[in-house]
Amino acid sequence: MSIPEPSPQVISTQQRLSQLLEIAVALSQASGGAIWVTTPGQRPQLLSQQGLGNQRLDALQSNWPGHQEKLNEVVELRTFRTLNATFQADGIKPHALQMLLLPILDGDQIRGVLELFLPVRETPSLSSVTTQLESLLRLSIGNLSNTTHGAIEFSTWIWHINKSLEFKATTYALANETRRWSHWDRVSVAILRGGDYSISAISGLDLFDRRSGAVRELESLANSMKEQLLPIVYPAEHDPETALTQSLENYAKRVNAVSVAVLPLAPDSTRPTGLLVFENFHENPNSLKIPSLKSAQAPASLAVQHALDYESAKSNILTRTLRNTLSKTGAKTLFAIVLLGLVAAALTLLQTDLVITGTGVLQPEIRKDLYAGTTGIVEKLHVEHGQHVRKGDALLTLRSPDLELEISRITGEQTTIEQQISDLETLRSDPRRSSDQTTSPAQQAAQVEELKAVLSSLNTQLELLEKQQQDLIITSPIEGMILTWNINSLLQDRPVNRSDRLLSIAKLDGPWVLELQVDHRDIGPVVRAVEKETARVNYVTANAPEVVQQALIKDLSPALTIDPIQGPILKMTATIQQVQLSGIQPGTTVIPRIQCGKSSVGYVWFRRFIDRTRAWWVLW
């Protein structure tokens, strides 16, 4: 967009109308335009035209049916009108145009009619252009200084703040373009929402944090001026000190501003919709004063109101009703009470699934852990991890040095006793016994019997020791698979004590169970669900996460167990109902979800707090 910038000299009303045409054509991006001046009782006369070739427009209007009537209608009704036509002039190719005619008003007096030749537009776009031009015409005649340069700056500002009907875009343009036009250091836009002002845009910032101290200070200042409809500035030159000027002074000191001005935005002059906060942080002689800033009050108010109306029109009826309700005095408190009541009712009455999570592992139901029956050393391993064994197969062989020593001792004593018995038998049967023998045959026979009794005892002990030696060969008590990992490095040549665990065997093709652990804070719903027989367990495995498998709680531990990581836990066992265990190894960890039936939404969300409160109430 290119806007002409003549020399800043004082010009007449007729010259200003011609200059106004140039500005309007540039701002609206029209193909051309014209100014028609009106005299009471006479037909509108063409004052000037632009962008329409060399042929005068008043000579062409006879070819446009209804054109003269539309001009008279705008003059009489003082409102805009549109007309579609095909334009053809010297050197210009015929093309369809949309003619927009707007009255040029100076108070109650009509100065003329602005006619623009626009490309055919959609209705929302035409409405936006019409709004911009109406603001331009309303303010360019009476409120601006008589310098053309000032008119251009002000007209450009009007065009920018009305360029979009989107609320965010409007407030952003209002903050930044007003700062550029007014030459203040910072301009902020505050909009009245629900009875309180909130900062919508700050010049020079695309984004800002509403929790920051600067934004909170701005909102606090804005909310101290909710009923203010007139501009106010600090430092005030002639106005007496009031609570509002004191508020401005306190704000200026807190933010180190040398001057602050507040311009309320009130389209209907009775109820503010927002305000502009102007701040200077150093002396700036180019900054516009309050009398000049007042000229921005009406167009800025209209731009904000149009954006709010457009935002409201886009929102649904529920959003509009809620916004209108909250804007009334005391409505927030009532709404909060009603909302809390509805939330409490929903939390109490609405039912949902009560689900408890925990940890669990899959294990075969038939499994055995083998322990050492005596102290010894692992002498030989007969199996490996994952090997399938049958009942009675040798798994490993222990060697007990103490047992071997005891067997050796018993064997030696046996040999000695047997030799003594043999000697006595030989002595008794020898007829050449010398006469000096001190023992009689009867005594010798008694000694033989005693030695035989001792020998029998030694034989019994040796049988027991040999049986113990046979027990050093550990055999499988069941048919299944060896679960112990890395057996060779774990057991080979390792000394073991009595009751040390050696191997684990499980029957993988038999039934499986799910061993669960639940946090002690969640055991209440689980126990109640088990008692009512409504507890169900769903779980997934790593190899088939898309398949939900089920289990039924079978047993609960009678007491809590202290886990070094999780703390107090309740252990339980669940039987698997849908067996899909392909590729699953014993000890596979799963995340189970225990379905404990239906309960209120409030209890499901806050069950731990509710259970703790119940326990405290009972104990109290």
MARFIBA-989438 format. One record per residue (C-alpha): x negated, y, z negated; chain; residue number from 1; residue in one letter. Coordinates in steps of 0.05 Angstrom, whole numbers, plus 5000, padded with zeros to 4 digits. Last residue first. Example, Ala and Ser with C-alpha at 12.3 -4.5 7.8 and 13.67 -1.06 7.14 Angstrom:
<pts>
PT     px     py     pz   mol   seq   type
PT   4727   4979   4857     A     2      S
PT   4754   4910   4844     A     1      A
</pts>
This chain:
<pts>
PT     px     py     pz   mol   seq   type
PT   5208   4187   3675     A   620      W
PT   5189   4118   3699     A   619      L
PT   5251   4113   3742     A   618      V
PT   5242   4183   3770     A   617      W
PT   5168   4171   3785     A   616      W
PT   5184   4107   3822     A   615      A
PT   5239   4142   3862     A   614      R
PT   5192   4200   3878     A   613      T
PT   5139   4152   3902     A   612      R
PT   5189   4115   3946     A   611      D
PT   5214   4181   3975     A   610      I
PT   5144   4207   3989     A   609      F
PT   5125   4142   4022     A   608      R
PT   5190   4138   4061     A   607      R
PT   5185   4208   4091     A   606      F
PT   5197   4195   4165     A   605      W
PT   5235   4130   4159     A   604      V
PT   5274   4156   4099     A   603      Y
PT   5296   4218   4136     A   602      G
PT   5315   4180   4198     A   601      V
PT   5361   4136   4158     A   600      S
PT   5348   4061   4158     A   599      S
PT   5356   4001   4205     A   598      K
PT   5320   3935   4200     A   597      G
PT   5250   3920   4173     A   596      C
PT   5215   3908   4239     A   595      Q
PT   5142   3894   4223     A   594      I
PT   5096   3920   4277     A   593      R
PT   5032   3879   4282     A   592      P
PT   4964   3905   4305     A   591      I
PT   4924   3844   4326     A   590      V
PT   4856   3816   4307     A   589      T
PT   4834   3749   4336     A   588      T
PT   4809   3705   4280     A   587      G
PT   4819   3640   4318     A   586      P
PT   4807   3651   4392     A   585      Q
PT   4860   3671   4443     A   584      I
PT   4847   3652   4516     A   583      G
PT   4917   3625   4526     A   582      S
PT   4955   3638   4462     A   581      L
PT   5026   3649   4487     A   580      Q
PT   5066   3617   4430     A   579      V
PT   5133   3651   4420     A   578      Q
PT   5156   3638   4349     A   577      Q
PT   5091   3649   4311     A   576      I
PT   5097   3635   4237     A   575      T
PT   5082   3693   4192     A   574      A
PT   5037   3694   4131     A   573      T
PT   5032   3749   4079     A   572      M
PT   4979   3789   4043     A   571      K
PT   4995   3852   4005     A   570      L
PT   4941   3904   4001     A   569      I
PT   4906   3946   3948     A   568      P
PT   4845   3983   3977     A   567      G
PT   4836   3987   4052     A   566      Q
PT   4760   3981   4054     A   565      I
PT   4740   3937   3996     A   564      P
PT   4807   3900   3998     A   563      D
PT   4840   3889   3930     A   562      I
PT   4894   3836   3934     A   561      T
PT   4965   3848   3910     A   560      L
PT   5003   3791   3877     A   559      A
PT   5054   3738   3894     A   558      P
PT   5029   3733   3966     A   557      S
PT   5087   3731   4014     A   556      L
PT   5104   3670   4056     A   555      D
PT   5140   3656   4121     A   554      K
PT   5149   3722   4159     A   553      I
PT   5174   3706   4229     A   552      L
PT   5132   3720   4291     A   551      A
PT   5143   3752   4358     A   550      Q
PT   5103   3766   4421     A   549      Q
PT   5105   3830   4463     A   548      V
PT   5071   3818   4530     A   547      V
PT   5040   3880   4563     A   546      E
PT   4978   3876   4519     A   545      P
PT   4960   3807   4546     A   544      A
PT   4886   3794   4533     A   543      N
PT   4883   3842   4474     A   542      A
PT   4942   3811   4439     A   541      T
PT   5010   3842   4424     A   540      V
PT   5052   3841   4361     A   539      Y
PT   5124   3840   4339     A   538      N
PT   5143   3817   4269     A   537      V
PT   5214   3808   4244     A   536      R
PT   5243   3822   4175     A   535      A
PT   5318   3813   4169     A   534      T
PT   5319   3756   4119     A   533      E
PT   5350   3800   4066     A   532      K
PT   5294   3783   4017     A   531      E
PT   5243   3792   4073     A   530      V
PT   5272   3861   4090     A   529      A
PT   5268   3882   4017     A   528      R
PT   5196   3858   4012     A   527      V
PT   5177   3895   4075     A   526      V
PT   5212   3960   4056     A   525      P
PT   5176   3961   3989     A   524      G
PT   5108   3937   4014     A   523      I
PT   5091   4003   4049     A   522      D
PT   5050   4038   3996     A   521      R
PT   5012   3973   3982     A   520      H
PT   4984   3974   4053     A   519      D
PT   5003   3912   4091     A   518      V
PT   4958   3853   4110     A   517      Q
PT   4983   3798   4156     A   516      L
PT   4960   3727   4173     A   515      E
PT   4995   3705   4237     A   514      L
PT   5003   3630   4243     A   513      V
PT   4988   3578   4296     A   512      W
PT   5016   3508   4309     A   511      P
PT   4972   3454   4339     A   510      G
PT   4929   3454   4401     A   509      D
PT   4875   3494   4366     A   508      L
PT   4863   3444   4310     A   507      K
PT   4813   3479   4267     A   506      A
PT   4744   3463   4238     A   505      I
PT   4701   3507   4195     A   504      S
PT   4630   3489   4173     A   503      L
PT   4582   3494   4115     A   502      L
PT   4614   3528   4056     A   501      R
PT   4571   3522   3993     A   500      D
PT   4606   3481   3939     A   499      S
PT   4541   3448   3914     A   498      R
PT   4480   3486   3936     A   497      N
PT   4449   3489   4004     A   496      V
PT   4377   3491   4029     A   495      P
PT   4373   3509   4103     A   494      R
PT   4335   3463   4150     A   493      D
PT   4385   3481   4207     A   492      Q
PT   4446   3516   4177     A   491      L
PT   4456   3588   4205     A   490      L
PT   4405   3588   4261     A   489      S
PT   4432   3522   4288     A   488      N
PT   4506   3536   4274     A   487      I
PT   4512   3600   4315     A   486      N
PT   4587   3609   4303     A   485      W
PT   4629   3564   4260     A   484      T
PT   4694   3546   4295     A   483      L
PT   4682   3472   4310     A   482      I
PT   4743   3446   4346     A   481      M
PT   4795   3395   4323     A   480      G
PT   4809   3326   4297     A   479      E
PT   4810   3325   4222     A   478      I
PT   4766   3307   4162     A   477      P
PT   4702   3314   4204     A   476      S
PT   4642   3279   4173     A   475      T
PT   4586   3305   4129     A   474      I
PT   4529   3253   4121     A   473      I
PT   4503   3267   4051     A   472      L
PT   4560   3223   4028     A   471      D
PT   4517   3163   4048     A   470      Q
PT   4465   3185   3998     A   469      Q
PT   4518   3190   3945     A   468      Q
PT   4538   3119   3961     A   467      K
PT   4466   3099   3955     A   466      E
PT   4463   3133   3887     A   465      L
PT   4525   3096   3864     A   464      L
PT   4498   3030   3888     A   463      E
PT   4431   3044   3853     A   462      L
PT   4467   3059   3788     A   461      Q
PT   4504   2993   3793     A   460      T
PT   4441   2955   3808     A   459      N
PT   4407   2989   3749     A   458      L
PT   4463   2967   3703     A   457      S
PT   4458   2896   3729     A   456      S
PT   4382   2897   3716     A   455      L
PT   4394   2920   3645     A   454      V
PT   4442   2863   3634     A   453      A
PT   4393   2815   3666     A   452      K
PT   4339   2840   3619     A   451      L
PT   4383   2826   3558     A   450      E
PT   4398   2757   3583     A   449      E
PT   4325   2741   3593     A   448      V
PT   4309   2766   3523     A   447      Q
PT   4361   2719   3494     A   446      A
PT   4331   2659   3531     A   445      A
PT   4262   2677   3503     A   444      Q
PT   4290   2678   3433     A   443      Q
PT   4320   2610   3442     A   442      A
PT   4256   2582   3471     A   441      P
PT   4219   2605   3408     A   440      S
PT   4175   2665   3404     A   439      T
PT   4108   2668   3369     A   438      T
PT   4071   2621   3416     A   437      Q
PT   4010   2591   3379     A   436      D
PT   4025   2520   3400     A   435      S
PT   4007   2533   3471     A   434      S
PT   4059   2523   3524     A   433      R
PT   4041   2465   3567     A   432      R
PT   4111   2444   3580     A   431      P
PT   4123   2507   3623     A   430      D
PT   4199   2519   3635     A   429      S
PT   4207   2574   3583     A   428      R
PT   4145   2611   3607     A   427      L
PT   4168   2611   3679     A   426      T
PT   4236   2638   3661     A   425      E
PT   4203   2692   3618     A   424      L
PT   4157   2713   3675     A   423      D
PT   4215   2716   3726     A   422      S
PT   4257   2759   3679     A   421      I
PT   4198   2807   3670     A   420      Q
PT   4186   2811   3745     A   419      Q
PT   4261   2827   3758     A   418      E
PT   4258   2881   3705     A   417      I
PT   4197   2914   3737     A   416      T
PT   4227   2911   3807     A   415      T
PT   4292   2941   3783     A   414      Q
PT   4254   2996   3747     A   413      E
PT   4219   3014   3811     A   412      G
PT   4285   3016   3851     A   411      T
PT   4316   3061   3798     A   410      I
PT   4258   3110   3803     A   409      R
PT   4259   3111   3879     A   408      S
PT   4334   3122   3879     A   407      I
PT   4325   3180   3830     A   406      E
PT   4271   3211   3873     A   405      L
PT   4315   3205   3935     A   404      E
PT   4372   3238   3899     A   403      L
PT   4329   3295   3875     A   402      D
PT   4301   3304   3946     A   401      P
PT   4371   3310   3974     A   400      S
PT   4376   3307   4050     A   399      R
PT   4438   3330   4085     A   398      L
PT   4466   3305   4151     A   397      T
PT   4512   3343   4197     A   396      L
PT   4578   3334   4235     A   395      L
PT   4588   3260   4237     A   394      A
PT   4654   3242   4270     A   393      D
PT   4708   3216   4222     A   392      G
PT   4767   3252   4254     A   391      K
PT   4749   3272   4325     A   390      R
PT   4706   3329   4348     A   389      V
PT   4713   3384   4400     A   388      H
PT   4651   3428   4406     A   387      Q
PT   4662   3503   4403     A   386      G
PT   4600   3515   4362     A   385      H
PT   4552   3456   4363     A   384      E
PT   4552   3386   4332     A   383      V
PT   4504   3333   4302     A   382      H
PT   4461   3377   4259     A   381      L
PT   4403   3345   4221     A   380      K
PT   4366   3355   4155     A   379      E
PT   4407   3408   4120     A   378      V
PT   4374   3410   4052     A   377      I
PT   4405   3390   3986     A   376      G
PT   4450   3406   3927     A   375      T
PT   4513   3364   3927     A   374      T
PT   4583   3362   3957     A   373      G
PT   4570   3417   4008     A   372      A
PT   4634   3448   4033     A   371      Y
PT   4676   3438   4095     A   370      L
PT   4730   3489   4113     A   369      D
PT   4792   3459   4145     A   368      K
PT   4843   3484   4195     A   367      R
PT   4914   3466   4213     A   366      I
PT   4955   3531   4218     A   365      E
PT   4910   3558   4272     A   364      P
PT   4894   3631   4259     A   363      Q
PT   4915   3698   4289     A   362      L
PT   4893   3759   4250     A   361      V
PT   4933   3817   4223     A   360      G
PT   4933   3891   4207     A   359      T
PT   4991   3935   4185     A   358      G
PT   5049   3973   4214     A   357      T
PT   5117   3982   4183     A   356      I
PT   5178   3997   4228     A   355      V
PT   5245   4023   4204     A   354      L
PT   5288   4028   4265     A   353      D
PT   5335   4087   4268     A   352      T
PT   5398   4113   4235     A   351      Q
PT   5426   4183   4236     A   350      L
PT   5465   4202   4174     A   349      L
PT   5413   4227   4125     A   348      T
PT   5362   4261   4170     A   347      L
PT   5418   4289   4213     A   346      A
PT   5455   4316   4153     A   345      A
PT   5391   4349   4127     A   344      A
PT   5377   4378   4196     A   343      V
PT   5447   4405   4202     A   342      L
PT   5444   4436   4133     A   341      G
PT   5375   4466   4148     A   340      L
PT   5403   4496   4213     A   339      L
PT   5463   4524   4177     A   338      V
PT   5419   4557   4125     A   337      I
PT   5370   4583   4177     A   336      A
PT   5427   4610   4220     A   335      F
PT   5456   4646   4160     A   334      L
PT   5389   4677   4143     A   333      T
PT   5375   4696   4215     A   332      K
PT   5445   4724   4225     A   331      A
PT   5437   4775   4169     A   330      G
PT   5440   4833   4218     A   329      T
PT   5454   4811   4289     A   328      K
PT   5397   4794   4339     A   327      S
PT   5401   4721   4320     A   326      L
PT   5470   4714   4350     A   325      T
PT   5451   4746   4416     A   324      N
PT   5391   4700   4423     A   323      R
PT   5431   4638   4406     A   322      L
PT   5486   4656   4455     A   321      T
PT   5436   4670   4510     A   320      R
PT   5400   4604   4498     A   319      T
PT   5465   4565   4498     A   318      L
PT   5489   4601   4562     A   317      I
PT   5428   4581   4601     A   316      N
PT   5370   4629   4615     A   315      S
PT   5360   4663   4682     A   314      K
PT   5410   4718   4668     A   313      A
PT   5377   4733   4601     A   312      S
PT   5309   4740   4633     A   311      E
PT   5338   4786   4686     A   310      Y
PT   5373   4828   4633     A   309      D
PT   5308   4832   4593     A   308      L
PT   5269   4852   4655     A   307      A
PT   5322   4905   4673     A   306      H
PT   5320   4932   4602     A   305      Q
PT   5244   4937   4603     A   304      V
PT   5244   4974   4670     A   303      A
PT   5301   5019   4647     A   302      L
PT   5264   5039   4583     A   301      S
PT   5200   5051   4621     A   300      A
PT   5238   5096   4671     A   299      P
PT   5271   5136   4614     A   298      A
PT   5212   5145   4568     A   297      Q
PT   5160   5161   4620     A   296      A
PT   5180   5235   4624     A   295      S
PT   5171   5238   4549     A   294      K
PT   5097   5225   4558     A   293      L
PT   5089   5294   4589     A   292      S
PT   5121   5329   4529     A   291      P
PT   5081   5283   4482     A   290      I
PT   5013   5302   4510     A   289      K
PT   4977   5267   4566     A   288      L
PT   4905   5246   4552     A   287      S
PT   4854   5285   4592     A   286      N
PT   4825   5320   4531     A   285      P
PT   4802   5253   4502     A   284      N
PT   4774   5254   4431     A   283      E
PT   4756   5183   4412     A   282      H
PT   4795   5121   4392     A   281      F
PT   4859   5142   4426     A   280      N
PT   4921   5099   4416     A   279      E
PT   4990   5099   4450     A   278      F
PT   5044   5052   4423     A   277      V
PT   5102   5040   4471     A   276      L
PT   5169   5020   4443     A   275      L
PT   5223   4968   4450     A   274      G
PT   5297   4956   4459     A   273      T
PT   5320   5016   4419     A   272      P
PT   5395   5026   4408     A   271      R
PT   5430   5093   4416     A   270      T
PT   5398   5129   4474     A   269      S
PT   5427   5077   4524     A   268      D
PT   5360   5058   4554     A   267      P
PT   5322   5064   4488     A   266      A
PT   5247   5056   4493     A   265      L
PT   5213   5090   4435     A   264      P
PT   5147   5127   4449     A   263      L
PT   5097   5123   4392     A   262      V
PT   5034   5165   4391     A   261      A
PT   4968   5153   4356     A   260      V
PT   4907   5198   4351     A   259      S
PT   4836   5192   4324     A   258      V
PT   4841   5117   4316     A   257      A
PT   4798   5081   4264     A   256      N
PT   4844   5020   4260     A   255      V
PT   4862   5028   4186     A   254      R
PT   4859   5104   4188     A   253      K
PT   4906   5107   4248     A   252      A
PT   4956   5061   4213     A   251      Y
PT   4957   5104   4151     A   250      N
PT   4968   5166   4194     A   249      E
PT   5024   5133   4234     A   248      L
PT   5059   5112   4169     A   247      S
PT   5052   5182   4142     A   246      Q
PT   5082   5209   4206     A   245      T
PT   5140   5161   4195     A   244      L
PT   5150   5179   4122     A   243      A
PT   5152   5252   4141     A   242      T
PT   5102   5309   4145     A   241      E
PT   5132   5370   4179     A   240      P
PT   5126   5374   4255     A   239      D
PT   5082   5430   4281     A   238      H
PT   5015   5399   4302     A   237      E
PT   5027   5325   4288     A   236      A
PT   4964   5283   4284     A   235      P
PT   4994   5234   4297     A   234      Y
PT   5051   5231   4347     A   233      V
PT   5126   5216   4348     A   232      I
PT   5173   5205   4406     A   231      P
PT   5247   5204   4389     A   230      L
PT   5292   5143   4380     A   229      L
PT   5265   5117   4313     A   228      Q
PT   5309   5066   4279     A   227      E
PT   5260   5008   4282     A   226      K
PT   5200   5052   4265     A   225      M
PT   5167   5013   4208     A   224      S
PT   5173   4950   4252     A   223      N
PT   5127   4981   4304     A   222      A
PT   5073   4997   4253     A   221      L
PT   5076   4926   4225     A   220      S
PT   5074   4897   4295     A   219      E
PT   5012   4938   4311     A   218      L
PT   4977   4918   4247     A   217      E
PT   4993   4845   4260     A   216      R
PT   4963   4851   4329     A   215      V
PT   4899   4881   4302     A   214      A
PT   4893   4830   4246     A   213      G
PT   4896   4771   4293     A   212      S
PT   4951   4719   4285     A   211      R
PT   4985   4740   4350     A   210      R
PT   4922   4720   4388     A   209      D
PT   4914   4757   4454     A   208      F
PT   4916   4741   4527     A   207      L
PT   4909   4783   4591     A   206      D
PT   4881   4841   4551     A   205      L
PT   4863   4910   4580     A   204      G
PT   4929   4941   4559     A   203      S
PT   4965   4903   4504     A   202      I
PT   5029   4864   4520     A   201      A
PT   5088   4832   4485     A   200      S
PT   5077   4854   4413     A   199      I
PT   5136   4833   4370     A   198      S
PT   5187   4880   4339     A   197      Y
PT   5239   4852   4291     A   196      D
PT   5315   4846   4293     A   195      G
PT   5318   4783   4335     A   194      G
PT   5270   4809   4387     A   193      R
PT   5253   4883   4395     A   192      L
PT   5197   4890   4445     A   191      I
PT   5129   4921   4430     A   190      A
PT   5085   4945   4488     A   189      V
PT   5014   4968   4473     A   188      S
PT   4974   5025   4505     A   187      V
PT   4900   5035   4494     A   186      R
PT   4849   5090   4508     A   185      D
PT   4900   5141   4533     A   184      W
PT   4894   5167   4604     A   183      H
PT   4970   5171   4613     A   182      S
PT   4973   5141   4683     A   181      W
PT   4921   5086   4673     A   180      R
PT   4947   5068   4604     A   179      R
PT   5018   5068   4631     A   178      T
PT   4995   5021   4687     A   177      E
PT   4963   4972   4638     A   176      N
PT   5019   4968   4586     A   175      A
PT   5078   4972   4634     A   174      L
PT   5046   4923   4682     A   173      A
PT   5038   4871   4628     A   172      Y
PT   5109   4885   4602     A   171      T
PT   5138   4876   4672     A   170      T
PT   5097   4814   4689     A   169      A
PT   5118   4780   4624     A   168      K
PT   5192   4798   4634     A   167      F
PT   5197   4778   4706     A   166      E
PT   5235   4832   4744     A   165      L
PT   5174   4852   4784     A   164      S
PT   5152   4916   4819     A   163      K
PT   5190   4960   4770     A   162      N
PT   5129   4978   4727     A   161      I
PT   5085   4985   4789     A   160      H
PT   5133   5030   4828     A   159      W
PT   5144   5077   4769     A   158      I
PT   5069   5085   4759     A   157      W
PT   5059   5100   4833     A   156      T
PT   5114   5153   4828     A   155      S
PT   5079   5185   4768     A   154      F
PT   5013   5187   4803     A   153      E
PT   5044   5214   4868     A   152      I
PT   5084   5266   4831     A   151      A
PT   5023   5290   4794     A   150      G
PT   4986   5299   4860     A   149      H
PT   5045   5337   4890     A   148      T
PT   5043   5388   4835     A   147      T
PT   5110   5417   4813     A   146      N
PT   5109   5382   4746     A   145      S
PT   5156   5324   4741     A   144      L
PT   5221   5319   4704     A   143      N
PT   5272   5351   4751     A   142      G
PT   5264   5324   4821     A   141      I
PT   5218   5264   4814     A   140      S
PT   5255   5232   4756     A   139      L
PT   5321   5210   4786     A   138      R
PT   5292   5198   4853     A   137      L
PT   5236   5152   4828     A   136      L
PT   5282   5114   4781     A   135      S
PT   5331   5103   4838     A   134      E
PT   5273   5081   4883     A   133      L
PT   5249   5028   4835     A   132      Q
PT   5319   5000   4822     A   131      T
PT   5335   4997   4897     A   130      T
PT   5270   4959   4911     A   129      V
PT   5287   4908   4856     A   128      S
PT   5358   4900   4883     A   127      S
PT   5333   4890   4953     A   126      L
PT   5286   4834   4929     A   125      S
PT   5343   4800   4891     A   124      P
PT   5389   4805   4952     A   123      T
PT   5341   4776   5003     A   122      E
PT   5309   4825   5051     A   121      R
PT   5319   4848   5123     A   120      V
PT   5261   4895   5136     A   119      P
PT   5273   4964   5108     A   118      L
PT   5293   5029   5141     A   117      F
PT   5299   5080   5085     A   116      L
PT   5349   5137   5078     A   115      E
PT   5344   5187   5021     A   114      L
PT   5406   5230   5014     A   113      V
PT   5408   5302   4991     A   112      G
PT   5402   5350   4933     A   111      R
PT   5463   5327   4894     A   110      I
PT   5477   5371   4834     A   109      Q
PT   5498   5342   4767     A   108      D
PT   5426   5335   4743     A   107      G
PT   5383   5338   4805     A   106      D
PT   5407   5278   4845     A   105      L
PT   5378   5250   4909     A   104      I
PT   5431   5199   4932     A   103      P
PT   5407   5132   4960     A   102      L
PT   5417   5102   5030     A   101      L
PT   5385   5035   5047     A   100      L
PT   5384   5014   5120     A    99      M
PT   5369   4941   5135     A    98      Q
PT   5334   4932   5200     A    97      L
PT   5339   4888   5262     A    96      A
PT   5290   4901   5318     A    95      H
PT   5286   4939   5384     A    94      P
PT   5213   4952   5404     A    93      K
PT   5188   5022   5388     A    92      I
PT   5157   5070   5439     A    91      G
PT   5219   5115   5441     A    90      D
PT   5272   5089   5395     A    89      A
PT   5311   5025   5381     A    88      Q
PT   5339   5003   5314     A    87      F
PT   5388   4946   5306     A    86      T
PT   5432   4959   5246     A    85      A
PT   5452   4933   5177     A    84      N
PT   5479   4984   5126     A    83      L
PT   5467   4992   5052     A    82      T
PT   5497   5040   5001     A    81      R
PT   5471   5075   4940     A    80      F
PT   5513   5115   4891     A    79      T
PT   5535   5188   4887     A    78      R
PT   5607   5171   4904     A    77      L
PT   5619   5231   4950     A    76      E
PT   5549   5239   4977     A    75      V
PT   5538   5164   4985     A    74      V
PT   5605   5158   5020     A    73      E
PT   5589   5216   5067     A    72      N
PT   5525   5181   5088     A    71      L
PT   5561   5114   5096     A    70      K
PT   5614   5148   5140     A    69      E
PT   5561   5178   5185     A    68      Q
PT   5528   5110   5194     A    67      H
PT   5594   5073   5206     A    66      G
PT   5578   5054   5278     A    65      P
PT   5505   5065   5295     A    64      W
PT   5495   5093   5365     A    63      N
PT   5517   5163   5343     A    62      S
PT   5461   5158   5293     A    61      Q
PT   5409   5166   5347     A    60      L
PT   5408   5241   5356     A    59      A
PT   5406   5252   5281     A    58      D
PT   5346   5206   5278     A    57      L
PT   5303   5250   5322     A    56      R
PT   5263   5216   5376     A    55      Q
PT   5187   5219   5368     A    54      N
PT   5178   5152   5333     A    53      G
PT   5213   5129   5270     A    52      L
PT   5155   5128   5220     A    51      G
PT   5177   5190   5182     A    50      Q
PT   5238   5236   5181     A    49      Q
PT   5253   5305   5157     A    48      S
PT   5311   5350   5139     A    47      L
PT   5368   5316   5177     A    46      L
PT   5434   5351   5162     A    45      Q
PT   5490   5321   5121     A    44      P
PT   5560   5344   5147     A    43      R
PT   5589   5406   5117     A    42      Q
PT   5639   5422   5061     A    41      G
PT   5586   5429   5007     A    40      P
PT   5517   5428   5038     A    39      T
PT   5477   5364   5041     A    38      T
PT   5405   5349   5059     A    37      V
PT   5387   5284   5095     A    36      W
PT   5317   5257   5084     A    35      I
PT   5292   5203   5130     A    34      A
PT   5256   5137   5130     A    33      G
PT   5207   5090   5163     A    32      G
PT   5186   5018   5168     A    31      S
PT   5193   5012   5093     A    30      A
PT   5138   4988   5046     A    29      Q
PT   5181   5011   4987     A    28      S
PT   5124   5050   4954     A    27      L
PT   5098   5079   5020     A    26      A
PT   5166   5099   5047     A    25      V
PT   5185   5129   4979     A    24      A
PT   5120   5169   4974     A    23      I
PT   5127   5198   5044     A    22      E
PT   5200   5215   5032     A    21      L
PT   5183   5250   4967     A    20      L
PT   5135   5294   5005     A    19      Q
PT   5192   5317   5048     A    18      S
PT   5235   5328   4987     A    17      L
PT   5178   5366   4954     A    16      R
PT   5172   5412   5014     A    15      Q
PT   5246   5428   5008     A    14      Q
PT   5240   5439   4933     A    13      T
PT   5182   5486   4943     A    12      S
PT   5109   5469   4931     A    11      I
PT   5055   5487   4880     A    10      V
PT   4989   5460   4902     A     9      Q
PT   4954   5395   4886     A     8      P
PT   4925   5380   4955     A     7      S
PT   4959   5322   4991     A     6      P
PT   4951   5249   4968     A     5      E
PT   4984   5200   5016     A     4      P
PT   5002   5131   4988     A     3      I
PT   4974   5068   5020     A     2      S
PT   5000   5000   5000     A     1      M
</pts>
